[in-house]
Amino acid sequence: MNLQNLSKQTKAYLFIVFAMGIAAIGFCAYAYPLTPLNWYVVLPGLLVSAGAAMISVPIVAHRSGNKHLENTSMSLGMIPTFLLLIAFGPLAGVLSGAVSALVSTMYPNRSYPVQILFSTAAVVLAVLAASPVLMMVGLAQPGQPFPSPITLSGSAQIEQSLATLAAGAVYFLVNTLLVTLVISLVGAGGKRVAAYETWRDNYLWTFPVYIASAAAAALLYVFLPYVYRYWQSSIAMLALAVPVPVLIYYVAQYHRQSNLHYRNYIAELEHGREELQRLYMATVESFVLAIDAKDRYTQEHIRRVKDYSMELATEMRLSDTERKSVEYGALLHDIGKIAIPESILSKPGKLTPGEFETMKTHTIIGANILEPVRFPFPVQGVVRSHHERWDGNGYPDKLQGEQIPIGARILAVTDVFDALTTDRSYRRAWSRADTMMYLQKNMGSHFDPHVVSAFLRILRREEERAAAMVDGRPAPQKASEPFAV
């Protein structure tokens, strides 16, 4: 966060938070001063705060924006901060919070100076905001002995317990909202981001950690008098208790590392899948070039058919797998023509029955060529069946209706449309209107009615946009309709 690159509004906000943080420390020093005896405990406590801020514990969080579990960590700095706040009042708390924030923003990675100052001021203000909640129930009182004797009744202890949790919630809200607002003002890539979504996705899940830290500080405060009076028993209990959190820590670390390795493994698999996709596409492009070199009359036909087919797949709201099947099938549908004699492919007139039978074999040859290629989606069936007819009178397998793969049914329409609307050596191109009429006339016989209806919608929208451009009017924007006959 470079201060020179920030907007005036952001700079003003940062300055206000800085000034309020400094004023908060000054106010606490004036209104809640510490006695000399208190300082003998508070100063070592500040060292403990610095050390705790350098210790991060792994936690698992559900981030609602990404909808997945993610490993992260948080420092233990809030525990000594709340302990000093409860025991000695606001001044000890804000000083501990400031020390904790300074250390955590400088270790292990040093932040920008403006970030260090802002984070420190935000923590100071959060501690000060939490102080009145504790003071109302007799905690956070300056000048009280430490460790304090436990003479409270049961009801007072319940009030203080609830107040501690409430103070943790106030600390959480003030700290995270101050940080969220500056993130929203700075934005991402120069563009502001929504404050609520930022807070929800990045900070809301940390709420239990804040509450748990405040509760842990209160428990330490309650047990310190016993530790002070019965230090020998305390040492023995500590020796027995320490292995438990240590074990939990290392188990959590182990699972954290395992999860990290797993995510790296998944990332490698994804990278491999993308490389395989590129390899497939490179292979397909090579096949397309081979087809283009064989048949000079259809050099651009394949790419036009692919573009039409992908538009049609989008219009019909096919799945990603079906769309890939359509894309690769469109590019490879004529690959079998490599084996067809050039005298037949380039014949200027009508084919004889025998020549037409030879030409029909290109669907089977194409499917056989692709059989060794293990595509992750169905392509071979699209290539083999793109000359099947809806009424079952196509070739090579006489399939009918929905027995024909959806990709092949789409290609049947786009292949014929492009063939009829382009010049061939044996005839002139048809007009778009005549070709559209032909498609409509053959719905339910040659072509799948659903596919033709969707394709005609695409063609009519293109005509409307073209007419609008000629007239100088804005082109109408129509939402895609559910495909229907």
C-alpha positions in Angstrom: 0.0 0.0 0.0 2.0 3.0 -1.3 0.6 6.2 0.2 1.4 8.2 -3.0 -0.9 6.0 -5.1 -4.0 6.4 -2.8 -6.9 8.7 -3.4 -7.5 11.8 -1.3 -10.5 10.1 0.3 -8.4 7.1 1.3 -5.6 9.3 2.6 -8.1 11.3 4.7 -9.6 8.1 6.2 -6.1 6.8 7.0 -5.1 10.1 8.7 -8.3 10.1 10.8 -7.7 6.5 12.0 -4.0 7.4 12.8 -5.1 10.5 14.7 -7.8 8.6 16.6 -5.3 5.9 17.5 -2.8 8.4 18.9 -5.6 10.2 20.7 -6.8 6.9 22.2 -3.4 6.2 23.7 -3.2 9.7 25.1 -6.7 9.5 26.6 -6.0 6.2 28.3 -2.7 7.5 29.7 -4.6 10.5 31.2 -7.8 8.8 32.3 -6.5 5.4 33.3 -2.9 5.7 34.5 -1.0 2.7 35.9 0.6 2.7 39.3 4.4 2.0 39.6 3.7 -1.5 40.9 1.4 -2.2 37.9 4.2 -1.2 35.6 6.4 -4.0 37.0 3.9 -6.5 35.6 2.8 -4.6 32.5 6.2 -4.2 31.0 7.0 -7.9 31.1 3.5 -8.4 29.8 4.2 -6.2 26.8 7.2 -8.5 26.0 4.9 -11.5 26.3 2.5 -9.7 23.9 5.3 -9.2 21.4 6.3 -12.9 21.6 2.7 -14.1 21.3 2.2 -11.9 18.2 5.1 -13.9 16.6 3.4 -17.2 17.2 0.8 -18.2 14.6 -1.5 -21.1 15.0 -3.1 -22.9 12.0 -6.9 -22.7 11.7 -9.3 -24.0 9.1 -11.9 -21.5 7.8 -14.9 -21.6 5.5 -14.8 -18.6 3.2 -18.2 -17.9 1.8 -16.9 -16.0 -1.2 -14.9 -18.9 -2.5 -17.2 -21.6 -1.2 -14.3 -23.8 0.0 -12.3 -24.7 3.1 -9.0 -23.0 3.4 -6.1 -23.3 5.8 -4.8 -20.1 7.3 -3.3 -19.0 10.6 -3.7 -16.2 13.2 -1.4 -14.9 15.9 -1.9 -15.3 19.6 -1.3 -11.6 20.3 -4.9 -11.0 21.3 -4.7 -13.2 24.4 -2.1 -11.2 26.4 -3.7 -8.0 25.2 -7.1 -9.0 26.7 -5.4 -10.4 29.8 -3.6 -7.1 30.5 -6.8 -5.2 29.6 -8.9 -7.2 32.1 -6.2 -7.0 34.8 -4.9 -3.4 34.5 -7.4 -1.4 32.5 -7.5 0.4 29.1 -3.9 1.8 29.1 -2.3 -1.6 29.5 -4.7 -3.1 27.0 -4.0 -0.5 24.2 -0.2 -0.6 24.8 -0.3 -4.4 24.5 -2.5 -4.2 21.4 -0.1 -1.7 19.8 2.9 -3.9 20.5 1.1 -6.9 19.2 0.0 -5.1 16.0 3.5 -3.7 15.4 5.2 -7.1 15.7 2.6 -9.0 13.6 2.9 -6.4 10.7 6.7 -6.6 10.8 7.2 -10.3 11.3 7.7 -12.5 9.4 7.2 -10.2 6.5 7.5 -6.4 6.9 4.5 -4.5 5.6 4.5 -0.9 4.2 4.8 1.8 6.9 1.3 3.1 6.2 0.0 -0.5 6.8 1.9 -0.8 10.0 0.6 2.5 11.4 -3.0 1.8 10.3 -3.1 -1.7 11.7 -1.6 -0.5 15.0 -4.2 2.4 15.2 -7.1 0.0 14.4 -6.1 -2.4 17.1 -5.7 0.4 19.7 -9.2 1.7 18.8 -10.6 -1.8 19.0 -9.2 -2.4 22.5 -10.5 1.0 23.7 -14.0 0.2 22.3 -14.0 -3.1 24.2 -12.9 -1.6 27.5 -16.3 -0.1 28.6 -18.0 -3.5 28.3 -15.5 -5.0 30.8 -15.5 -2.0 33.1 -19.3 -2.1 33.5 -18.9 -5.4 35.3 -15.9 -4.5 37.5 -13.1 -5.7 35.2 -10.4 -3.6 33.4 -10.0 -1.4 36.5 -6.7 0.5 36.8 -4.8 0.2 40.1 -6.3 -3.2 41.2 -3.9 -5.7 42.7 -2.5 -8.4 40.5 -3.2 -11.2 40.6 -6.6 -10.2 42.1 -8.2 -12.3 44.8 -11.4 -14.2 43.7 -14.2 -13.0 46.0 -17.0 -12.7 43.5 -20.4 -14.4 43.8 -21.7 -16.8 41.2 -24.0 -14.3 39.5 -21.2 -11.7 39.2 -18.9 -14.3 37.6 -21.6 -15.1 35.0 -22.0 -11.4 34.2 -18.2 -11.0 33.8 -18.0 -14.1 31.6 -20.7 -12.8 29.3 -19.1 -9.3 29.3 -15.8 -10.8 28.3 -17.3 -12.6 25.3 -19.2 -9.3 24.4 -15.9 -7.4 24.6 -14.3 -9.9 22.3 -17.2 -9.3 19.8 -16.8 -5.5 20.0 -13.0 -5.8 19.5 -13.7 -8.0 16.5 -16.3 -5.7 14.9 -14.2 -2.5 15.4 -11.0 -4.0 14.2 -12.3 -5.8 11.1 -14.7 -3.0 10.0 -11.9 -0.4 10.1 -9.7 -2.7 8.0 -12.5 -3.6 5.6 -13.3 0.0 4.9 -9.7 0.8 3.9 -9.6 -2.3 1.7 -12.8 -1.1 0.1 -11.4 2.4 -0.5 -8.1 1.1 -1.9 -9.9 -1.4 -4.1 -8.5 -4.0 -6.4 -6.8 -2.9 -9.6 -7.8 0.6 -9.0 -11.5 -0.3 -8.7 -13.4 -0.1 -5.4 -14.7 -3.3 -4.0 -17.9 -3.9 -2.0 -17.2 -3.5 1.7 -19.8 -6.0 2.9 -18.6 -8.8 0.6 -15.0 -8.1 1.6 -15.9 -8.3 5.3 -18.0 -11.4 4.9 -15.5 -13.3 2.8 -12.3 -12.3 4.6 -13.2 -11.6 8.2 -16.6 -12.9 9.3 -15.2 -16.4 9.6 -12.6 -15.2 12.2 -15.3 -14.2 14.7 -15.0 -17.4 16.7 -11.2 -17.0 17.0 -11.7 -13.5 18.6 -14.2 -14.9 21.0 -12.0 -17.8 21.9 -9.0 -15.5 22.5 -11.0 -13.3 24.8 -12.3 -16.4 26.7 -8.7 -17.8 27.0 -7.5 -14.5 28.4 -10.3 -14.5 31.0 -9.5 -18.1 32.0 -5.9 -17.1 32.5 -6.9 -14.2 34.6 -9.1 -16.5 36.8 -6.4 -19.1 37.3 -3.4 -16.8 37.9 -4.2 -16.3 41.6 -4.1 -20.1 42.0 -0.9 -20.3 40.1 0.6 -17.6 42.3 -0.4 -19.2 45.6 0.2 -22.9 44.6 3.1 -22.5 42.3 4.5 -26.0 42.9 1.2 -27.7 42.0 0.9 -25.3 39.1 4.2 -26.4 37.7 3.2 -30.0 37.9 -0.1 -29.3 36.2 1.6 -27.3 33.5 4.0 -30.2 32.8 1.0 -32.4 32.3 -1.1 -29.9 30.4 1.5 -28.6 27.9 1.8 -31.8 25.8 -1.9 -31.5 25.0 -1.9 -28.2 23.1 1.5 -29.1 21.6 0.1 -32.3 20.2 -3.0 -30.5 18.9 -0.7 -27.9 17.3 1.4 -30.5 15.5 -1.6 -32.5 14.4 -3.1 -29.3 13.0 0.2 -28.5 11.3 0.4 -32.0 9.8 -3.1 -31.8 8.4 -2.4 -28.3 7.2 0.7 -29.5 5.3 -1.2 -32.5 4.0 -4.0 -30.2 2.7 -1.4 -28.0 1.1 0.3 -30.9 -0.6 -3.1 -32.1 -1.8 -4.0 -28.7 -3.2 -0.6 -28.6 -4.9 -1.3 -32.0 -6.3 -4.7 -30.9 -7.6 -3.1 -27.8 -9.1 -0.6 -30.0 -10.9 -3.4 -32.2 -12.2 -5.3 -29.1 -13.4 -2.1 -27.9 -15.1 -1.7 -31.3 -16.8 -5.3 -31.3 -17.9 -4.8 -27.8 -19.5 -1.7 -29.1 -21.2 -3.6 -32.1 -22.5 -6.3 -29.8 -23.7 -3.7 -27.7 -25.6 -2.2 -30.9 -27.0 -5.7 -32.1 -28.2 -6.3 -28.7 -29.8 -2.9 -28.7 -31.5 -3.6 -32.2 -32.9 -7.0 -31.1 -34.1 -5.6 -28.0 -35.8 -3.1 -30.3 -37.6 -5.9 -32.5 -38.8 -7.8 -29.4 -40.0 -4.8 -28.2 -42.0 -4.5 -31.6 -43.5 -8.2 -31.5 -44.5 -7.8 -28.0 -45.9 -4.8 -29.1 -48.0 -6.8 -32.0 -49.4 -10.0 -30.2 -50.4 -9.4 -26.6 -51.7 -13.2 -26.0 -52.0 -13.8 -26.4 -48.3 -10.8 -24.6 -46.8 -12.9 -22.2 -44.8 -16.0 -24.4 -44.5 -14.7 -26.2 -41.4 -14.1 -23.1 -39.4 -17.4 -21.5 -40.4 -19.2 -24.7 -39.4 -17.4 -24.7 -36.1 -18.4 -21.0 -35.4 -22.1 -21.7 -36.3 -22.1 -24.9 -34.2 -20.7 -23.2 -31.1 -23.3 -20.4 -31.4 -25.9 -23.0 -31.6 -24.6 -25.0 -28.7 -24.7 -21.8 -26.6 -28.3 -21.0 -27.8 -29.4 -24.5 -26.8 -27.6 -24.2 -23.4 -25.6 -27.3 -23.7 -23.2 -28.4 -20.9 -19.5 -27.7 -21.1 -18.8 -31.3 -22.1 -21.4 -31.2 -24.8 -20.0 -27.9 -26.1 -16.5 -29.3 -26.2 -17.9 -32.3 -28.1 -19.5 -29.9 -30.6 -16.4 -27.8 -31.0 -14.0 -30.7 -31.7 -16.6 -32.6 -33.8 -17.1 -29.5 -36.0 -13.4 -29.1 -36.6 -12.9 -32.8 -37.3 -16.2 -33.8 -39.0 -14.6 -34.0 -42.5 -11.3 -35.6 -41.5 -12.3 -38.8 -43.3 -12.1 -36.9 -46.7 -8.4 -37.4 -46.5 -9.0 -40.9 -47.8 -11.4 -39.9 -50.6 -9.8 -39.6 -54.1 -9.3 -36.0 -55.2 -11.1 -36.7 -58.4 -14.3 -37.2 -56.4 -13.7 -34.3 -54.0 -12.9 -31.8 -56.8 -15.3 -33.1 -59.4 -17.1 -30.1 -61.0 -20.3 -31.9 -61.7 -22.8 -34.2 -59.9 -21.4 -37.4 -58.4 -22.3 -40.7 -59.9 -24.1 -43.2 -57.5 -20.8 -45.1 -57.1 -18.8 -41.9 -56.4 -21.4 -40.8 -53.9 -21.1 -44.2 -52.1 -17.4 -43.6 -51.9 -18.0 -40.1 -50.6 -20.3 -41.5 -47.9 -17.5 -43.5 -46.4 -15.7 -40.4 -45.1 -17.9 -40.6 -42.0 -16.7 -44.1 -41.1 -13.1 -43.4 -42.1 -13.1 -40.2 -40.0 -14.4 -42.1 -36.9 -11.8 -44.8 -37.5 -9.0 -42.3 -37.7 -10.1 -40.7 -34.4 -10.7 -44.0 -32.6 -7.1 -44.2 -31.1 -7.4 -40.7 -29.8 -8.9 -40.8 -26.3 -10.7 -37.5 -26.1 -12.1 -36.6 -22.7 -15.5 -36.0 -24.4 -17.4 -37.8 -27.1 -16.0 -36.7 -30.5 -15.9 -39.9 -32.6 -19.7 -40.4 -32.5 -20.2 -36.8 -33.7 -17.9 -37.3 -36.6 -19.5 -40.7 -37.6 -23.1 -39.5 -37.3 -23.1 -36.0 -38.7 -24.8 -37.2 -41.9 -27.6 -39.1 -40.1 -31.1 -37.8 -40.6 -33.8 -37.3 -38.0 -36.2 -39.6 -39.8 -33.6 -42.4 -40.0 -32.7 -42.2 -43.7 -29.2 -40.9 -43.2 -25.9 -42.7 -43.2 -23.9 -44.7 -42.2 -25.9 -46.3 -39.4 -29.5 -45.2 -40.2 -29.9 -43.7 -36.7 -33.0 -41.7 -36.0 -34.3 -39.1 -33.6 -32.4 -38.8 -30.3 -30.4 -41.9 -31.1 -28.2 -39.4 -33.0 -25.7 -37.6 -30.7 -26.7 -34.0 -30.1 -23.4 -32.7 -31.5 -24.1 -34.6 -34.8 -27.6 -33.2 -34.9 -26.2 -29.7 -34.6 -23.6 -30.4 -37.3 -26.2 -31.7 -39.6 -27.9 -28.3 -39.6 -24.8 -26.0 -39.7 -22.9 -28.2 -42.2 -25.9 -28.1 -44.7 -26.4 -24.3 -44.1 -22.8 -23.5 -44.9 -22.7 -25.8 -47.9 -25.8 -24.3 -49.4 -24.8 -20.6 -48.8 -21.3 -20.9 -50.4 -20.4 -21.3 -54.0 -19.3 -24.7 -55.2 -17.9 -25.7 -58.6 -21.1 -27.4 -59.6 -23.6 -24.6 -58.4 -24.0 -21.1 -57.2 -24.6 -20.3 -53.5 -28.2 -20.1 -52.3 -29.5 -17.0 -50.6 -29.8 -17.0 -46.8 -33.6 -16.7 -47.1 -33.9 -19.7 -49.4 -31.5 -21.8 -47.1 -33.5 -20.9 -44.0 -36.7 -21.9 -45.9 -35.0 -25.2 -46.8 -34.1 -25.9 -43.1 -37.6 -25.1 -42.0 -39.1 -27.3 -44.6 -37.0 -30.2 -43.6 -37.6 -30.0 -39.8 -38.7 -33.4 -38.5 -37.4 -35.2 -41.6 -33.8 -34.4 -42.3 -33.1 -32.2 -39.2 -33.9 -32.2 -35.5 -36.8 -29.6 -35.1 -35.3 -28.2 -31.8 -31.9 -27.6 -33.4 -33.4 -25.9 -36.5 -35.7 -23.7 -34.4 -32.7 -22.6 -32.3 -30.5 -21.9 -35.4 -33.3 -19.9 -37.1 -33.5 -17.7 -34.0 -29.7 -17.0 -34.3 -30.0 -16.2 -38.0 -33.0 -13.9 -37.4 -31.2 -12.0 -34.7 -28.2 -11.5 -37.0 -30.5 -10.1 -39.7 -32.1 -7.7 -37.2 -28.7 -6.5 -36.1 -27.6 -6.0 -39.7 -30.7 -4.1 -40.5 -30.3 -1.9 -37.4 -26.7 -1.1 -38.4 -27.9 -0.1 -41.9 -30.7 2.1 -40.5 -28.4 3.6 -37.9 -30.6 2.3 -35.1 -29.3 0.6 -32.0 -29.5 -3.2 -32.5 -32.2 -4.8 -30.3 -30.8 -7.0 -27.5 -32.9 -10.1 -27.1 -32.3 -12.6 -24.3 -31.9 -16.2 -25.4 -35.2 -18.0 -25.3 -35.5 -21.6 -24.1 -35.2 -23.7 -27.3 -38.5 -25.0 -28.6 -40.1 -26.2 -31.9 
